[in-house]
Amino acid sequence: MSEAIHLIGRTHTGMMGTHGPIFTIILAVYLLDEPIILTMILGMILGTILVIRCCCFILQESK
């Protein structure tokens, strides 16, 4: 993780780090035939939107 922060910066590393749970849910549904419910989909969408907005705010503040 520290190498990623060094290479692409803390904001971009944080954005990429939030994709792990999304991929985990997608793989669980695909590989393990786990059920996916509406609240899971809404949580993924809401979480992604919040992280992107926070990271954009941080990028604007650092300029």
CHARMM internal coordinates of N, CA and C (Angstrom, degrees):
IC EDIT
DIST 1 N 1 CA 1.4387
DIST 1 CA 1 C 1.5216
ANGL 1 N 1 CA 1 C 110.53
DIST 1 C 2 N 1.3249
ANGL 1 CA 1 C 2 N 117.76
DIHE 1 N 1 CA 1 C 2 N -40.36
DIST 2 N 2 CA 1.4579
ANGL 1 C 2 N 2 CA 119.29
DIHE 1 CA 1 C 2 N 2 CA -178.59
DIST 2 CA 2 C 1.5293
ANGL 2 N 2 CA 2 C 111.04
DIHE 1 C 2 N 2 CA 2 C -67.26
DIST 2 C 3 N 1.3223
ANGL 2 CA 2 C 3 N 116.95
DIHE 2 N 2 CA 2 C 3 N -30.70
DIST 3 N 3 CA 1.4655
ANGL 2 C 3 N 3 CA 119.46
DIHE 2 CA 2 C 3 N 3 CA 176.36
DIST 3 CA 3 C 1.5283
ANGL 3 N 3 CA 3 C 110.49
DIHE 2 C 3 N 3 CA 3 C -67.86
DIST 3 C 4 N 1.3306
ANGL 3 CA 3 C 4 N 116.79
DIHE 3 N 3 CA 3 C 4 N -38.91
DIST 4 N 4 CA 1.4626
ANGL 3 C 4 N 4 CA 120.39
DIHE 3 CA 3 C 4 N 4 CA 177.52
DIST 4 CA 4 C 1.5236
ANGL 4 N 4 CA 4 C 110.60
DIHE 3 C 4 N 4 CA 4 C -64.52
DIST 4 C 5 N 1.3242
ANGL 4 CA 4 C 5 N 116.76
DIHE 4 N 4 CA 4 C 5 N -41.34
DIST 5 N 5 CA 1.4615
ANGL 4 C 5 N 5 CA 120.11
DIHE 4 CA 4 C 5 N 5 CA 177.52
DIST 5 CA 5 C 1.5169
ANGL 5 N 5 CA 5 C 110.36
DIHE 4 C 5 N 5 CA 5 C -61.55
DIST 5 C 6 N 1.3153
ANGL 5 CA 5 C 6 N 116.15
DIHE 5 N 5 CA 5 C 6 N -41.57
DIST 6 N 6 CA 1.4636
ANGL 5 C 6 N 6 CA 120.48
DIHE 5 CA 5 C 6 N 6 CA 179.40
DIST 6 CA 6 C 1.5320
ANGL 6 N 6 CA 6 C 111.06
DIHE 5 C 6 N 6 CA 6 C -64.75
DIST 6 C 7 N 1.3191
ANGL 6 CA 6 C 7 N 117.77
DIHE 6 N 6 CA 6 C 7 N -40.28
DIST 7 N 7 CA 1.4619
ANGL 6 C 7 N 7 CA 121.20
DIHE 6 CA 6 C 7 N 7 CA -175.24
DIST 7 CA 7 C 1.5265
ANGL 7 N 7 CA 7 C 113.69
DIHE 6 C 7 N 7 CA 7 C -78.40
DIST 7 C 8 N 1.3405
ANGL 7 CA 7 C 8 N 117.50
DIHE 7 N 7 CA 7 C 8 N -45.96
DIST 8 N 8 CA 1.4707
ANGL 7 C 8 N 8 CA 118.74
DIHE 7 CA 7 C 8 N 8 CA -173.34
DIST 8 CA 8 C 1.5174
ANGL 8 N 8 CA 8 C 113.94
DIHE 7 C 8 N 8 CA 8 C -116.40
DIST 8 C 9 N 1.3079
ANGL 8 CA 8 C 9 N 118.40
DIHE 8 N 8 CA 8 C 9 N -3.08
DIST 9 N 9 CA 1.4664
ANGL 8 C 9 N 9 CA 120.77
DIHE 8 CA 8 C 9 N 9 CA 178.43
DIST 9 CA 9 C 1.5072
ANGL 9 N 9 CA 9 C 112.53
DIHE 8 C 9 N 9 CA 9 C 94.95
DIST 9 C 10 N 1.3172
ANGL 9 CA 9 C 10 N 115.42
DIHE 9 N 9 CA 9 C 10 N 158.95
DIST 10 N 10 CA 1.4584
ANGL 9 C 10 N 10 CA 120.04
DIHE 9 CA 9 C 10 N 10 CA -174.31
DIST 10 CA 10 C 1.5231
ANGL 10 N 10 CA 10 C 113.33
DIHE 9 C 10 N 10 CA 10 C -70.46
DIST 10 C 11 N 1.3140
ANGL 10 CA 10 C 11 N 117.58
DIHE 10 N 10 CA 10 C 11 N -33.84
DIST 11 N 11 CA 1.4656
ANGL 10 C 11 N 11 CA 119.79
DIHE 10 CA 10 C 11 N 11 CA -178.54
DIST 11 CA 11 C 1.5135
ANGL 11 N 11 CA 11 C 111.19
DIHE 10 C 11 N 11 CA 11 C -67.08
DIST 11 C 12 N 1.3279
ANGL 11 CA 11 C 12 N 116.77
DIHE 11 N 11 CA 11 C 12 N -48.12
DIST 12 N 12 CA 1.4584
ANGL 11 C 12 N 12 CA 120.26
DIHE 11 CA 11 C 12 N 12 CA -179.22
DIST 12 CA 12 C 1.5340
ANGL 12 N 12 CA 12 C 111.16
DIHE 11 C 12 N 12 CA 12 C -68.41
DIST 12 C 13 N 1.3108
ANGL 12 CA 12 C 13 N 117.52
DIHE 12 N 12 CA 12 C 13 N -34.63
DIST 13 N 13 CA 1.4594
ANGL 12 C 13 N 13 CA 120.41
DIHE 12 CA 12 C 13 N 13 CA 176.75
DIST 13 CA 13 C 1.5305
ANGL 13 N 13 CA 13 C 110.19
DIHE 12 C 13 N 13 CA 13 C -64.57
DIST 13 C 14 N 1.3118
ANGL 13 CA 13 C 14 N 117.09
DIHE 13 N 13 CA 13 C 14 N -41.44
DIST 14 N 14 CA 1.4597
ANGL 13 C 14 N 14 CA 120.95
DIHE 13 CA 13 C 14 N 14 CA 177.20
DIST 14 CA 14 C 1.5126
ANGL 14 N 14 CA 14 C 112.34
DIHE 13 C 14 N 14 CA 14 C -62.49
DIST 14 C 15 N 1.3249
ANGL 14 CA 14 C 15 N 116.57
DIHE 14 N 14 CA 14 C 15 N -41.21
DIST 15 N 15 CA 1.4594
ANGL 14 C 15 N 15 CA 120.52
DIHE 14 CA 14 C 15 N 15 CA 178.51
DIST 15 CA 15 C 1.5219
ANGL 15 N 15 CA 15 C 110.71
DIHE 14 C 15 N 15 CA 15 C -63.86
DIST 15 C 16 N 1.3197
ANGL 15 CA 15 C 16 N 117.55
DIHE 15 N 15 CA 15 C 16 N -42.90
DIST 16 N 16 CA 1.4551
ANGL 15 C 16 N 16 CA 120.77
DIHE 15 CA 15 C 16 N 16 CA -179.78
DIST 16 CA 16 C 1.5326
ANGL 16 N 16 CA 16 C 111.11
DIHE 15 C 16 N 16 CA 16 C -69.38
DIST 16 C 17 N 1.3207
ANGL 16 CA 16 C 17 N 117.07
DIHE 16 N 16 CA 16 C 17 N -33.82
DIST 17 N 17 CA 1.4581
ANGL 16 C 17 N 17 CA 120.72
DIHE 16 CA 16 C 17 N 17 CA -179.76
DIST 17 CA 17 C 1.5178
ANGL 17 N 17 CA 17 C 113.64
DIHE 16 C 17 N 17 CA 17 C -65.98
DIST 17 C 18 N 1.3055
ANGL 17 CA 17 C 18 N 117.09
DIHE 17 N 17 CA 17 C 18 N -24.61
DIST 18 N 18 CA 1.4648
ANGL 17 C 18 N 18 CA 120.01
DIHE 17 CA 17 C 18 N 18 CA -179.91
DIST 18 CA 18 C 1.5200
ANGL 18 N 18 CA 18 C 112.40
DIHE 17 C 18 N 18 CA 18 C -78.45
DIST 18 C 19 N 1.3106
ANGL 18 CA 18 C 19 N 117.91
DIHE 18 N 18 CA 18 C 19 N -10.57
DIST 19 N 19 CA 1.4604
ANGL 18 C 19 N 19 CA 120.60
DIHE 18 CA 18 C 19 N 19 CA -179.70
DIST 19 CA 19 C 1.5269
ANGL 19 N 19 CA 19 C 112.13
DIHE 18 C 19 N 19 CA 19 C -79.77
DIST 19 C 20 N 1.3294
ANGL 19 CA 19 C 20 N 118.27
DIHE 19 N 19 CA 19 C 20 N -16.46
DIST 20 N 20 CA 1.4585
ANGL 19 C 20 N 20 CA 121.66
DIHE 19 CA 19 C 20 N 20 CA -179.13
DIST 20 CA 20 C 1.5188
ANGL 20 N 20 CA 20 C 113.63
DIHE 19 C 20 N 20 CA 20 C -56.71
DIST 20 C 21 N 1.3317
ANGL 20 CA 20 C 21 N 119.03
DIHE 20 N 20 CA 20 C 21 N -52.04
DIST 21 N 21 CA 1.4705
ANGL 20 C 21 N 21 CA 119.33
DIHE 20 CA 20 C 21 N 21 CA 179.09
DIST 21 CA 21 C 1.5293
ANGL 21 N 21 CA 21 C 113.43
DIHE 20 C 21 N 21 CA 21 C -62.32
DIST 21 C 22 N 1.3139
ANGL 21 CA 21 C 22 N 117.07
DIHE 21 N 21 CA 21 C 22 N -33.43
DIST 22 N 22 CA 1.4694
ANGL 21 C 22 N 22 CA 119.96
DIHE 21 CA 21 C 22 N 22 CA 178.71
DIST 22 CA 22 C 1.5181
ANGL 22 N 22 CA 22 C 110.02
DIHE 21 C 22 N 22 CA 22 C -64.95
DIST 22 C 23 N 1.3422
ANGL 22 CA 22 C 23 N 116.57
DIHE 22 N 22 CA 22 C 23 N -47.10
DIST 23 N 23 CA 1.4631
ANGL 22 C 23 N 23 CA 119.91
DIHE 22 CA 22 C 23 N 23 CA 178.64
DIST 23 CA 23 C 1.5277
ANGL 23 N 23 CA 23 C 111.40
DIHE 22 C 23 N 23 CA 23 C -64.51
DIST 23 C 24 N 1.3123
ANGL 23 CA 23 C 24 N 117.22
DIHE 23 N 23 CA 23 C 24 N -34.21
DIST 24 N 24 CA 1.4625
ANGL 23 C 24 N 24 CA 120.69
DIHE 23 CA 23 C 24 N 24 CA 177.73
DIST 24 CA 24 C 1.5250
ANGL 24 N 24 CA 24 C 110.78
DIHE 23 C 24 N 24 CA 24 C -63.29
DIST 24 C 25 N 1.3098
ANGL 24 CA 24 C 25 N 117.31
DIHE 24 N 24 CA 24 C 25 N -43.69
DIST 25 N 25 CA 1.4668
ANGL 24 C 25 N 25 CA 120.79
DIHE 24 CA 24 C 25 N 25 CA 178.76
DIST 25 CA 25 C 1.5260
ANGL 25 N 25 CA 25 C 110.38
DIHE 24 C 25 N 25 CA 25 C -64.85
DIST 25 C 26 N 1.3165
ANGL 25 CA 25 C 26 N 116.69
DIHE 25 N 25 CA 25 C 26 N -44.75
DIST 26 N 26 CA 1.4743
ANGL 25 C 26 N 26 CA 120.61
DIHE 25 CA 25 C 26 N 26 CA -179.26
DIST 26 CA 26 C 1.5248
ANGL 26 N 26 CA 26 C 110.65
DIHE 25 C 26 N 26 CA 26 C -62.12
DIST 26 C 27 N 1.3252
ANGL 26 CA 26 C 27 N 117.01
DIHE 26 N 26 CA 26 C 27 N -44.38
DIST 27 N 27 CA 1.4610
ANGL 26 C 27 N 27 CA 119.81
DIHE 26 CA 26 C 27 N 27 CA 179.61
DIST 27 CA 27 C 1.5260
ANGL 27 N 27 CA 27 C 111.74
DIHE 26 C 27 N 27 CA 27 C -67.43
DIST 27 C 28 N 1.3271
ANGL 27 CA 27 C 28 N 117.60
DIHE 27 N 27 CA 27 C 28 N -36.14
DIST 28 N 28 CA 1.4692
ANGL 27 C 28 N 28 CA 120.25
DIHE 27 CA 27 C 28 N 28 CA 177.76
DIST 28 CA 28 C 1.5219
ANGL 28 N 28 CA 28 C 111.07
DIHE 27 C 28 N 28 CA 28 C -63.84
DIST 28 C 29 N 1.3108
ANGL 28 CA 28 C 29 N 116.07
DIHE 28 N 28 CA 28 C 29 N -39.83
DIST 29 N 29 CA 1.4656
ANGL 28 C 29 N 29 CA 119.97
DIHE 28 CA 28 C 29 N 29 CA 178.41
DIST 29 CA 29 C 1.5216
ANGL 29 N 29 CA 29 C 110.19
DIHE 28 C 29 N 29 CA 29 C -67.58
DIST 29 C 30 N 1.3214
ANGL 29 CA 29 C 30 N 115.95
DIHE 29 N 29 CA 29 C 30 N -43.86
DIST 30 N 30 CA 1.4663
ANGL 29 C 30 N 30 CA 120.50
DIHE 29 CA 29 C 30 N 30 CA -175.45
DIST 30 CA 30 C 1.5316
ANGL 30 N 30 CA 30 C 112.45
DIHE 29 C 30 N 30 CA 30 C -74.79
DIST 30 C 31 N 1.3220
ANGL 30 CA 30 C 31 N 117.48
DIHE 30 N 30 CA 30 C 31 N -48.58
DIST 31 N 31 CA 1.4610
ANGL 30 C 31 N 31 CA 120.92
DIHE 30 CA 30 C 31 N 31 CA -173.64
DIST 31 CA 31 C 1.5239
ANGL 31 N 31 CA 31 C 114.09
DIHE 30 C 31 N 31 CA 31 C -86.27
DIST 31 C 32 N 1.3292
ANGL 31 CA 31 C 32 N 117.20
DIHE 31 N 31 CA 31 C 32 N -35.73
DIST 32 N 32 CA 1.4575
ANGL 31 C 32 N 32 CA 120.90
DIHE 31 CA 31 C 32 N 32 CA -174.55
DIST 32 CA 32 C 1.5252
ANGL 32 N 32 CA 32 C 113.41
DIHE 31 C 32 N 32 CA 32 C -105.08
DIST 32 C 33 N 1.3252
ANGL 32 CA 32 C 33 N 116.82
DIHE 32 N 32 CA 32 C 33 N 0.86
DIST 33 N 33 CA 1.4712
ANGL 32 C 33 N 33 CA 122.37
DIHE 32 CA 32 C 33 N 33 CA -178.29
DIST 33 CA 33 C 1.5146
ANGL 33 N 33 CA 33 C 112.34
DIHE 32 C 33 N 33 CA 33 C 56.26
DIST 33 C 34 N 1.3190
ANGL 33 CA 33 C 34 N 116.49
DIHE 33 N 33 CA 33 C 34 N 36.77
DIST 34 N 34 CA 1.4590
ANGL 33 C 34 N 34 CA 121.35
DIHE 33 CA 33 C 34 N 34 CA 175.88
DIST 34 CA 34 C 1.5290
ANGL 34 N 34 CA 34 C 108.86
DIHE 33 C 34 N 34 CA 34 C -72.71
DIST 34 C 35 N 1.3137
ANGL 34 CA 34 C 35 N 116.93
DIHE 34 N 34 CA 34 C 35 N 144.06
DIST 35 N 35 CA 1.4685
ANGL 34 C 35 N 35 CA 118.54
DIHE 34 CA 34 C 35 N 35 CA 177.33
DIST 35 CA 35 C 1.5303
ANGL 35 N 35 CA 35 C 110.37
DIHE 34 C 35 N 35 CA 35 C -72.85
DIST 35 C 36 N 1.3074
ANGL 35 CA 35 C 36 N 115.93
DIHE 35 N 35 CA 35 C 36 N 144.17
DIST 36 N 36 CA 1.4648
ANGL 35 C 36 N 36 CA 120.63
DIHE 35 CA 35 C 36 N 36 CA 174.76
DIST 36 CA 36 C 1.5255
ANGL 36 N 36 CA 36 C 106.96
DIHE 35 C 36 N 36 CA 36 C -114.67
DIST 36 C 37 N 1.3136
ANGL 36 CA 36 C 37 N 115.40
DIHE 36 N 36 CA 36 C 37 N 133.22
DIST 37 N 37 CA 1.4596
ANGL 36 C 37 N 37 CA 119.45
DIHE 36 CA 36 C 37 N 37 CA -177.10
DIST 37 CA 37 C 1.5252
ANGL 37 N 37 CA 37 C 109.24
DIHE 36 C 37 N 37 CA 37 C -116.22
DIST 37 C 38 N 1.2959
ANGL 37 CA 37 C 38 N 114.93
DIHE 37 N 37 CA 37 C 38 N 166.68
DIST 38 N 38 CA 1.4556
ANGL 37 C 38 N 38 CA 121.78
DIHE 37 CA 37 C 38 N 38 CA -175.00
DIST 38 CA 38 C 1.5246
ANGL 38 N 38 CA 38 C 112.16
DIHE 37 C 38 N 38 CA 38 C -58.18
DIST 38 C 39 N 1.3227
ANGL 38 CA 38 C 39 N 117.93
DIHE 38 N 38 CA 38 C 39 N -39.33
DIST 39 N 39 CA 1.4655
ANGL 38 C 39 N 39 CA 119.74
DIHE 38 CA 38 C 39 N 39 CA -178.74
DIST 39 CA 39 C 1.5306
ANGL 39 N 39 CA 39 C 111.65
DIHE 38 C 39 N 39 CA 39 C -65.36
DIST 39 C 40 N 1.3353
ANGL 39 CA 39 C 40 N 117.29
DIHE 39 N 39 CA 39 C 40 N -31.26
DIST 40 N 40 CA 1.4619
ANGL 39 C 40 N 40 CA 119.75
DIHE 39 CA 39 C 40 N 40 CA 176.40
DIST 40 CA 40 C 1.5256
ANGL 40 N 40 CA 40 C 110.86
DIHE 39 C 40 N 40 CA 40 C -67.21
DIST 40 C 41 N 1.3085
ANGL 40 CA 40 C 41 N 115.79
DIHE 40 N 40 CA 40 C 41 N -43.13
DIST 41 N 41 CA 1.4722
ANGL 40 C 41 N 41 CA 120.43
DIHE 40 CA 40 C 41 N 41 CA 179.51
DIST 41 CA 41 C 1.5201
ANGL 41 N 41 CA 41 C 109.84
DIHE 40 C 41 N 41 CA 41 C -65.12
DIST 41 C 42 N 1.3283
ANGL 41 CA 41 C 42 N 116.86
DIHE 41 N 41 CA 41 C 42 N -45.37
DIST 42 N 42 CA 1.4656
ANGL 41 C 42 N 42 CA 120.24
DIHE 41 CA 41 C 42 N 42 CA 179.25
DIST 42 CA 42 C 1.5301
ANGL 42 N 42 CA 42 C 111.22
DIHE 41 C 42 N 42 CA 42 C -63.09
DIST 42 C 43 N 1.3215
ANGL 42 CA 42 C 43 N 117.28
DIHE 42 N 42 CA 42 C 43 N -38.60
DIST 43 N 43 CA 1.4531
ANGL 42 C 43 N 43 CA 121.35
DIHE 42 CA 42 C 43 N 43 CA 177.89
DIST 43 CA 43 C 1.5209
ANGL 43 N 43 CA 43 C 112.26
DIHE 42 C 43 N 43 CA 43 C -63.64
DIST 43 C 44 N 1.3336
ANGL 43 CA 43 C 44 N 116.50
DIHE 43 N 43 CA 43 C 44 N -41.49
DIST 44 N 44 CA 1.4658
ANGL 43 C 44 N 44 CA 119.93
DIHE 43 CA 43 C 44 N 44 CA 177.78
DIST 44 CA 44 C 1.5320
ANGL 44 N 44 CA 44 C 111.01
DIHE 43 C 44 N 44 CA 44 C -63.42
DIST 44 C 45 N 1.3167
ANGL 44 CA 44 C 45 N 115.63
DIHE 44 N 44 CA 44 C 45 N -43.92
DIST 45 N 45 CA 1.4713
ANGL 44 C 45 N 45 CA 119.98
DIHE 44 CA 44 C 45 N 45 CA -179.03
DIST 45 CA 45 C 1.5254
ANGL 45 N 45 CA 45 C 110.54
DIHE 44 C 45 N 45 CA 45 C -66.21
DIST 45 C 46 N 1.3202
ANGL 45 CA 45 C 46 N 116.77
DIHE 45 N 45 CA 45 C 46 N -48.47
DIST 46 N 46 CA 1.4616
ANGL 45 C 46 N 46 CA 120.90
DIHE 45 CA 45 C 46 N 46 CA -178.73
DIST 46 CA 46 C 1.5309
ANGL 46 N 46 CA 46 C 111.16
DIHE 45 C 46 N 46 CA 46 C -63.01
DIST 46 C 47 N 1.3143
ANGL 46 CA 46 C 47 N 117.18
DIHE 46 N 46 CA 46 C 47 N -44.25
DIST 47 N 47 CA 1.4632
ANGL 46 C 47 N 47 CA 120.81
DIHE 46 CA 46 C 47 N 47 CA 178.73
DIST 47 CA 47 C 1.5100
ANGL 47 N 47 CA 47 C 112.33
DIHE 46 C 47 N 47 CA 47 C -61.01
DIST 47 C 48 N 1.3256
ANGL 47 CA 47 C 48 N 116.73
DIHE 47 N 47 CA 47 C 48 N -42.92
DIST 48 N 48 CA 1.4667
ANGL 47 C 48 N 48 CA 120.81
DIHE 47 CA 47 C 48 N 48 CA 179.14
DIST 48 CA 48 C 1.5174
ANGL 48 N 48 CA 48 C 110.86
DIHE 47 C 48 N 48 CA 48 C -64.10
DIST 48 C 49 N 1.3213
ANGL 48 CA 48 C 49 N 116.97
DIHE 48 N 48 CA 48 C 49 N -43.63
DIST 49 N 49 CA 1.4659
ANGL 48 C 49 N 49 CA 120.47
DIHE 48 CA 48 C 49 N 49 CA 179.84
DIST 49 CA 49 C 1.5274
ANGL 49 N 49 CA 49 C 111.00
DIHE 48 C 49 N 49 CA 49 C -62.72
DIST 49 C 50 N 1.3243
ANGL 49 CA 49 C 50 N 116.52
DIHE 49 N 49 CA 49 C 50 N -44.52
DIST 50 N 50 CA 1.4641
ANGL 49 C 50 N 50 CA 119.75
DIHE 49 CA 49 C 50 N 50 CA -179.60
DIST 50 CA 50 C 1.5175
ANGL 50 N 50 CA 50 C 112.13
DIHE 49 C 50 N 50 CA 50 C -63.58
DIST 50 C 51 N 1.3059
ANGL 50 CA 50 C 51 N 117.58
DIHE 50 N 50 CA 50 C 51 N -42.91
DIST 51 N 51 CA 1.4640
ANGL 50 C 51 N 51 CA 120.48
DIHE 50 CA 50 C 51 N 51 CA -179.95
DIST 51 CA 51 C 1.5188
ANGL 51 N 51 CA 51 C 110.62
DIHE 50 C 51 N 51 CA 51 C -65.07
DIST 51 C 52 N 1.3019
ANGL 51 CA 51 C 52 N 117.79
DIHE 51 N 51 CA 51 C 52 N -43.45
DIST 52 N 52 CA 1.4648
ANGL 51 C 52 N 52 CA 120.74
DIHE 51 CA 51 C 52 N 52 CA 179.89
DIST 52 CA 52 C 1.5213
ANGL 52 N 52 CA 52 C 110.26
DIHE 51 C 52 N 52 CA 52 C -63.29
DIST 52 C 53 N 1.3250
ANGL 52 CA 52 C 53 N 117.68
DIHE 52 N 52 CA 52 C 53 N -42.83
DIST 53 N 53 CA 1.4671
ANGL 52 C 53 N 53 CA 120.23
DIHE 52 CA 52 C 53 N 53 CA 179.62
DIST 53 CA 53 C 1.5227
ANGL 53 N 53 CA 53 C 111.57
DIHE 52 C 53 N 53 CA 53 C -64.63
DIST 53 C 54 N 1.3301
ANGL 53 CA 53 C 54 N 116.81
DIHE 53 N 53 CA 53 C 54 N -42.15
DIST 54 N 54 CA 1.4704
ANGL 53 C 54 N 54 CA 120.29
DIHE 53 CA 53 C 54 N 54 CA 179.06
DIST 54 CA 54 C 1.5175
ANGL 54 N 54 CA 54 C 110.72
DIHE 53 C 54 N 54 CA 54 C -64.63
DIST 54 C 55 N 1.3199
ANGL 54 CA 54 C 55 N 116.99
DIHE 54 N 54 CA 54 C 55 N -43.22
DIST 55 N 55 CA 1.4660
ANGL 54 C 55 N 55 CA 120.19
DIHE 54 CA 54 C 55 N 55 CA -179.62
DIST 55 CA 55 C 1.5251
ANGL 55 N 55 CA 55 C 111.56
DIHE 54 C 55 N 55 CA 55 C -66.48
DIST 55 C 56 N 1.3231
ANGL 55 CA 55 C 56 N 117.13
DIHE 55 N 55 CA 55 C 56 N -37.97
DIST 56 N 56 CA 1.4659
ANGL 55 C 56 N 56 CA 119.68
DIHE 55 CA 55 C 56 N 56 CA 176.46
DIST 56 CA 56 C 1.5215
ANGL 56 N 56 CA 56 C 110.70
DIHE 55 C 56 N 56 CA 56 C -64.43
DIST 56 C 57 N 1.3349
ANGL 56 CA 56 C 57 N 116.36
DIHE 56 N 56 CA 56 C 57 N -38.96
DIST 57 N 57 CA 1.4595
ANGL 56 C 57 N 57 CA 120.27
DIHE 56 CA 56 C 57 N 57 CA 177.48
DIST 57 CA 57 C 1.5280
ANGL 57 N 57 CA 57 C 111.06
DIHE 56 C 57 N 57 CA 57 C -63.35
DIST 57 C 58 N 1.3282
ANGL 57 CA 57 C 58 N 116.39
DIHE 57 N 57 CA 57 C 58 N -42.63
DIST 58 N 58 CA 1.4639
ANGL 57 C 58 N 58 CA 120.45
DIHE 57 CA 57 C 58 N 58 CA 179.13
DIST 58 CA 58 C 1.5264
ANGL 58 N 58 CA 58 C 110.75
DIHE 57 C 58 N 58 CA 58 C -64.15
DIST 58 C 59 N 1.3227
ANGL 58 CA 58 C 59 N 117.01
DIHE 58 N 58 CA 58 C 59 N -41.33
DIST 59 N 59 CA 1.4614
ANGL 58 C 59 N 59 CA 121.01
DIHE 58 CA 58 C 59 N 59 CA 178.66
DIST 59 CA 59 C 1.5134
ANGL 59 N 59 CA 59 C 111.61
DIHE 58 C 59 N 59 CA 59 C -62.98
DIST 59 C 60 N 1.3376
ANGL 59 CA 59 C 60 N 117.04
DIHE 59 N 59 CA 59 C 60 N -40.00
DIST 60 N 60 CA 1.4625
ANGL 59 C 60 N 60 CA 120.21
DIHE 59 CA 59 C 60 N 60 CA 179.03
DIST 60 CA 60 C 1.5269
ANGL 60 N 60 CA 60 C 111.07
DIHE 59 C 60 N 60 CA 60 C -68.27
DIST 60 C 61 N 1.3046
ANGL 60 CA 60 C 61 N 117.65
DIHE 60 N 60 CA 60 C 61 N -37.89
DIST 61 N 61 CA 1.4667
ANGL 60 C 61 N 61 CA 121.74
DIHE 60 CA 60 C 61 N 61 CA 179.92
DIST 61 CA 61 C 1.5243
ANGL 61 N 61 CA 61 C 111.99
DIHE 60 C 61 N 61 CA 61 C -67.55
DIST 61 C 62 N 1.3294
ANGL 61 CA 61 C 62 N 116.62
DIHE 61 N 61 CA 61 C 62 N -30.89
DIST 62 N 62 CA 1.4659
ANGL 61 C 62 N 62 CA 119.08
DIHE 61 CA 61 C 62 N 62 CA -176.60
DIST 62 CA 62 C 1.5184
ANGL 62 N 62 CA 62 C 113.03
DIHE 61 C 62 N 62 CA 62 C -80.96
DIST 62 C 63 N 1.3162
ANGL 62 CA 62 C 63 N 117.80
DIHE 62 N 62 CA 62 C 63 N -7.94
DIST 63 N 63 CA 1.4787
ANGL 62 C 63 N 63 CA 120.80
DIHE 62 CA 62 C 63 N 63 CA 179.79
DIST 63 CA 63 C 1.5025
ANGL 63 N 63 CA 63 C 111.35
DIHE 62 C 63 N 63 CA 63 C -84.28
END
COOR INIT
IC SEED 1 N 1 CA 1 C
IC BUILD
